[in-house]
Amino acid sequence: MTSTPPTQHDLWNGPAGDAWVQAQSLLDGMFAGFVPVLADPIATAPDAHVLDVGCGTGAVCLAIADQLGAEGRCSGVDISAPMIEVARKRAHAAGKSIDFTVADAEQYTFAPHSLDRIVSRFGVMFFNDPVRAFANLHRALRSGGSLHAIAWRSPADNPFMTTAERTAAPLLTLPARAEGGPGQFAFADAEKVRSLLHDSGWNDIEIAPLDVSCSIAADQLPTYVSLLGPVGQALRAADLAPADRARILQTVVDAFAPFVRGDRVVFNAACWDIQAM
């Protein structure tokens, strides 16, 4: 008998959300190279109202807020209450006025024609119904407004992101990736993404490869493996003796040797840069 996979709400308000909160500093450093891609263009329209979809713990929102003028406004929406709590604390500590909302952007009622720009770093691949979600976001956009999102290309293009899973597969029972469903690589097919955007009312769709060099400290690898992704989820759920858990973790960590450069782990993040109006 197979178990029912958790809903996106349960996942991101449970183990996945908690893991991303614990790994916030690690992930901010790992994905720092994507922040200017989304935030720097805001400087040309400092009075804009910008929404970050799937804003997580707030790194992109904080960078956007730095680019905005006195009349500008930054908002973030995420389904994960634990991550939004961290984002609010970070904004308060930085003295930034950012509106954070715990909600599913697919269903949330945004004020019509209230946004100048919608951005997302790895947030749009998790919609249950992408056409409905993008149509909902498009209704919130003012005339002339734009979408700028970043999503992962295929697993084959991202060997770093699949190393832990491939190595642990003989050693652990891993949660299955939903074929065609929401998840990290749901937008791997650029033409599928183009069709989704077209069907939800977007125009001037441009999808281009985006490759960003990412890194973490080598001594952060055990934290990365034990907290994040299918392997982190499986390690938390498995009933293992401490010695067996340590052995599996070390086996997976050792598999990242091809990416180690001195005291850093370096990899290429192969993504799509998605823009539309």
C-alpha positions as CSV (number, residue, x, y, z in Angstrom):
1,M,0.0,0.0,0.0
2,T,1.5,3.3,-1.0
3,S,1.1,6.4,1.1
4,T,-0.5,9.6,-0.2
5,P,2.2,12.2,-0.8
6,P,1.8,15.4,1.3
7,T,0.1,18.4,-0.1
8,Q,2.2,21.4,-0.9
9,H,0.6,23.2,2.1
10,D,1.5,20.3,4.4
11,L,5.0,19.9,3.0
12,W,6.0,23.6,3.3
13,N,4.3,24.0,6.7
14,G,5.9,20.9,7.9
15,P,9.3,19.2,7.2
16,A,10.3,21.1,4.1
17,G,9.5,24.5,5.5
18,D,11.2,23.7,8.8
19,A,14.3,22.4,6.9
20,W,14.5,25.6,4.8
21,V,14.2,27.7,8.0
22,Q,17.1,25.8,9.6
23,A,19.2,26.0,6.4
24,Q,18.3,29.7,5.7
25,S,21.9,31.0,5.9
26,L,23.3,28.1,3.9
27,L,20.6,28.6,1.2
28,D,21.0,32.4,1.1
29,G,24.7,31.9,0.4
30,M,24.2,29.1,-2.1
31,F,21.7,31.0,-4.2
32,A,23.1,34.5,-3.7
33,G,24.0,34.8,-7.4
34,F,20.3,34.8,-8.4
35,V,19.4,37.7,-6.2
36,P,20.8,40.5,-8.5
37,V,19.2,38.9,-11.5
38,L,15.8,39.7,-10.1
39,A,16.6,42.7,-7.9
40,D,18.9,44.9,-10.0
41,P,16.4,45.6,-12.8
42,I,14.1,47.1,-10.1
43,A,16.5,50.1,-9.9
44,T,15.1,51.4,-13.3
45,A,11.6,51.7,-11.7
46,P,12.2,52.6,-8.1
47,D,8.5,53.5,-7.5
48,A,7.2,50.1,-8.6
49,H,5.0,47.8,-6.6
50,V,6.8,44.4,-6.7
51,L,5.6,41.0,-5.6
52,D,7.9,38.1,-4.9
53,V,6.0,34.8,-5.4
54,G,7.3,32.0,-3.2
55,C,9.4,34.5,-1.3
56,G,10.6,32.0,1.3
57,T,12.7,33.6,4.1
58,G,12.9,36.9,2.3
59,A,16.3,37.2,0.7
60,V,15.0,38.5,-2.7
61,C,12.5,40.8,-1.1
62,L,15.2,42.4,1.1
63,A,17.4,43.0,-2.0
64,I,14.4,44.5,-3.9
65,A,13.6,46.8,-1.0
66,D,17.1,48.2,-1.3
67,Q,16.4,49.2,-4.9
68,L,13.1,50.9,-4.3
69,G,12.4,54.6,-3.7
70,A,10.1,56.2,-1.2
71,E,7.0,55.4,-3.3
72,G,8.0,51.9,-4.1
73,R,6.5,48.9,-2.4
74,C,7.7,45.3,-2.0
75,S,5.5,42.4,-1.0
76,G,6.1,38.7,-0.6
77,V,3.8,35.7,-0.6
78,D,4.5,32.2,0.3
79,I,2.5,29.1,1.4
80,S,5.0,28.4,4.2
81,A,4.1,30.1,7.5
82,P,7.5,29.1,9.1
83,M,9.4,30.8,6.3
84,I,7.3,33.9,6.3
85,E,7.8,34.3,10.0
86,V,11.6,34.3,9.4
87,A,11.2,36.8,6.5
88,R,9.2,39.2,8.7
89,K,11.8,39.1,11.4
90,R,14.6,39.7,8.9
91,A,12.8,42.7,7.4
92,H,12.1,44.2,10.8
93,A,15.8,43.7,11.8
94,A,16.9,45.4,8.5
95,G,14.4,48.3,9.0
96,K,12.6,47.4,5.8
97,S,8.8,47.9,5.2
98,I,7.9,44.7,3.4
99,D,4.4,43.2,3.3
100,F,4.6,39.4,3.8
101,T,1.5,37.2,3.3
102,V,1.1,33.5,4.1
103,A,-1.0,32.3,1.2
104,D,-1.1,30.1,-1.9
105,A,-0.5,32.5,-4.8
106,E,-2.6,30.2,-7.0
107,Q,-5.8,31.0,-4.9
108,Y,-5.1,34.2,-3.1
109,T,-7.2,37.2,-4.1
110,F,-4.7,39.9,-5.1
111,A,-6.0,43.4,-5.7
112,P,-6.6,43.7,-9.4
113,H,-4.1,45.7,-11.5
114,S,-2.1,46.6,-8.4
115,L,1.4,45.2,-9.3
116,D,4.0,46.6,-11.6
117,R,6.3,43.6,-11.4
118,I,6.1,40.0,-10.3
119,V,9.3,38.1,-9.6
120,S,10.1,34.6,-8.3
121,R,13.2,32.6,-7.5
122,F,12.3,28.9,-7.6
123,G,8.8,29.5,-6.4
124,V,6.6,29.0,-9.5
125,M,7.3,25.3,-10.0
126,F,5.2,24.2,-7.1
127,F,1.7,25.3,-8.3
128,N,-0.8,22.5,-8.4
129,D,-2.5,24.2,-11.3
130,P,0.0,26.4,-13.0
131,V,-2.4,27.9,-15.6
132,R,-4.8,28.9,-12.8
133,A,-2.0,30.3,-10.8
134,F,-0.4,32.4,-13.6
135,A,-3.9,33.6,-14.7
136,N,-4.5,34.8,-11.1
137,L,-1.1,36.6,-11.0
138,H,-1.8,38.2,-14.4
139,R,-5.0,39.7,-13.2
140,A,-3.1,41.4,-10.4
141,L,-0.7,43.1,-12.9
142,R,-1.1,46.6,-14.2
143,S,-1.0,47.3,-17.9
144,G,2.6,47.2,-19.0
145,G,3.7,45.2,-15.9
146,S,5.9,42.2,-16.2
147,L,6.8,38.8,-14.8
148,H,10.4,37.7,-14.1
149,A,10.8,34.2,-12.8
150,I,13.7,31.7,-12.4
151,A,13.1,27.9,-12.5
152,W,15.3,24.9,-12.8
153,R,16.1,23.2,-16.1
154,S,16.2,19.4,-16.2
155,P,17.7,17.0,-13.6
156,A,20.2,16.0,-16.3
157,D,21.4,19.6,-16.5
158,N,21.8,19.7,-12.8
159,P,23.9,16.8,-11.6
160,F,24.7,18.5,-8.3
161,M,21.0,18.7,-7.4
162,T,20.5,15.0,-8.0
163,T,23.7,13.6,-6.5
164,A,22.3,13.0,-3.1
165,E,19.2,11.3,-4.4
166,R,21.1,9.0,-6.8
167,T,23.6,8.0,-4.2
168,A,21.0,7.4,-1.4
169,A,18.5,5.5,-3.6
170,P,20.0,2.0,-2.8
171,L,20.3,2.9,0.9
172,L,17.0,4.6,1.8
173,T,13.4,4.6,0.8
174,L,13.1,8.0,-0.9
175,P,9.8,9.9,-1.5
176,A,8.9,9.6,-5.2
177,R,9.0,12.6,-7.4
178,A,5.6,13.3,-8.8
179,E,5.6,12.8,-12.6
180,G,4.3,16.0,-14.2
181,G,3.3,17.4,-10.8
182,P,4.6,20.3,-8.7
183,G,8.3,20.0,-7.8
184,Q,11.8,21.3,-8.3
185,F,12.0,20.2,-12.0
186,A,8.4,20.8,-13.0
187,F,9.4,23.6,-15.4
188,A,12.3,21.7,-17.0
189,D,10.5,21.8,-20.5
190,A,10.7,25.4,-21.7
191,E,8.0,24.8,-24.3
192,K,5.7,23.5,-21.7
193,V,6.3,26.6,-19.6
194,R,5.7,28.8,-22.7
195,S,2.4,27.1,-23.3
196,L,1.3,27.4,-19.6
197,L,2.0,31.2,-19.7
198,H,0.3,31.6,-23.0
199,D,-2.8,29.7,-21.8
200,S,-3.0,31.9,-18.7
201,G,-3.0,35.2,-20.6
202,W,0.7,36.2,-20.7
203,N,2.3,37.7,-23.8
204,D,5.8,38.6,-25.0
205,I,7.1,35.4,-23.4
206,E,10.9,35.0,-23.4
207,I,12.6,31.9,-21.9
208,A,16.4,31.7,-22.0
209,P,19.0,29.5,-20.3
210,L,20.5,31.0,-17.2
211,D,23.6,29.4,-15.7
212,V,24.8,30.6,-12.3
213,S,27.8,29.4,-10.4
214,C,26.8,28.5,-6.8
215,S,28.8,27.3,-3.8
216,I,28.8,26.4,-0.2
217,A,31.5,25.7,2.3
218,A,32.6,22.1,2.2
219,D,31.9,21.6,5.9
220,Q,28.2,22.5,5.2
221,L,27.7,19.5,3.0
222,P,26.4,17.3,5.9
223,T,23.9,19.9,6.8
224,Y,22.8,20.3,3.2
225,V,22.3,16.6,2.7
226,S,20.6,15.9,6.1
227,L,18.1,18.7,5.8
228,L,17.2,19.3,2.2
229,G,15.5,17.5,-0.7
230,P,14.3,13.9,-0.8
231,V,17.3,12.6,1.0
232,G,16.9,15.0,3.9
233,Q,13.2,14.1,4.1
234,A,14.0,10.3,4.0
235,L,16.7,10.6,6.7
236,R,14.3,12.5,9.0
237,A,11.6,9.8,8.5
238,A,13.7,6.7,8.6
239,D,14.0,4.6,11.8
240,L,17.7,4.1,11.8
241,A,20.3,3.3,14.4
242,P,22.7,6.3,14.8
243,A,25.6,4.4,13.3
244,D,23.6,3.5,10.2
245,R,22.4,7.1,9.8
246,A,25.9,8.4,10.1
247,R,27.2,5.8,7.6
248,I,24.5,6.7,5.0
249,L,25.1,10.4,5.5
250,Q,28.8,10.0,5.0
251,T,28.3,7.9,1.9
252,V,26.1,10.6,0.3
253,V,28.5,13.4,1.4
254,D,31.4,11.6,-0.2
255,A,29.6,11.4,-3.5
256,F,29.9,15.2,-3.8
257,A,33.7,14.9,-4.2
258,P,33.6,15.9,-7.9
259,F,32.2,19.3,-6.9
260,V,34.7,20.0,-4.1
261,R,37.3,22.7,-4.8
262,G,39.5,23.2,-1.7
263,D,37.2,24.2,1.1
264,R,34.3,25.0,-1.2
265,V,31.7,23.0,-3.0
266,V,31.1,24.6,-6.4
267,F,28.4,23.8,-8.9
268,N,26.5,25.2,-11.9
269,A,22.8,25.9,-11.4
270,A,21.2,25.4,-14.8
271,C,18.0,27.3,-14.9
272,W,15.5,29.1,-17.1
273,D,15.1,32.9,-17.1
274,I,11.4,33.4,-17.7
275,Q,10.0,36.8,-18.6
276,A,6.6,37.8,-19.9
277,M,4.1,40.7,-19.9
